[in-house]
Amino acid sequence: MSVPSLDSTALRVLGALLEKQMSTPEYYPLTLNALVNACNQSSNRDPVMHLEEDAVLDGIEALRAEQLAWEVRSTGSRTTKYEHRLRERFDLTEQEAAILCELMLRGPQTPGELRARTQRLYAFQDLPEVEAALDCLDSGPERLAVKLPRQPGSREARFAQVLGGSDDPRATQPLAAISNGEPVHQLSLRDEVAALRSEIATLRAEFEAFRSQLE
């Protein structure tokens, strides 16, 4: 079964479902209202999105078409809830699921960033455990992540998911290279600049959040 190509809305819906299953299983599956809130939350998201209910429902339908999400109705309840089927579809371990979730919600990241940011999903013991999970995602016939070229001045290479979100300029080159069956050797100058701007914006936001905690 081939790896699907999702738009940014469907990708955000899928990432939000996976995140909530792993971080707050007591509230999972999610109602439509809870899913909209999860998609639009400002923490642990890059970029932050502002999706209406109709857009989230469209994302769910796109995932249903790929057999990646389902509607769930509890006995005696009129409320429809939603759950994903990503882990079953690709037989993901908990470690792989945590990393893929972060890549879907926050874009390309280094192994060090992934280890720090996945703590609410899975507590990696060390960096080699993260790298082992990335190697599994970046191999096999159903390749779900790709290693990007190291940026100038960076000590670590970043990894990106390849499930979709092709309207995000940071993901354009990896998706195109994978779909052509070719390894990724370089990013275009436009993508490189977009990635650097995004990282600067993320660092600025994290600094402001840290400064507000000290005030």
Secondary structure, DSSP 8 states (H G I E B T S, - for coil): -----B-HHHHHHHHHHHHHHHH-GGG-SEEHHHHHHHHH-STT-SS-----HHHHHHHHHHHHHTT-EEEEE-TT---EEEEE-HHHHHT--HHHHHHHHHHHHH-SB-HHHHHHHTTTT---SSHHHHHHHHHHHTSSSS--EEE----TT-SS--EEE-SB-TTSTTTHHHHHHHHTT-------HHHHHHHHHHHHHHHHHHHHHHHHHH-
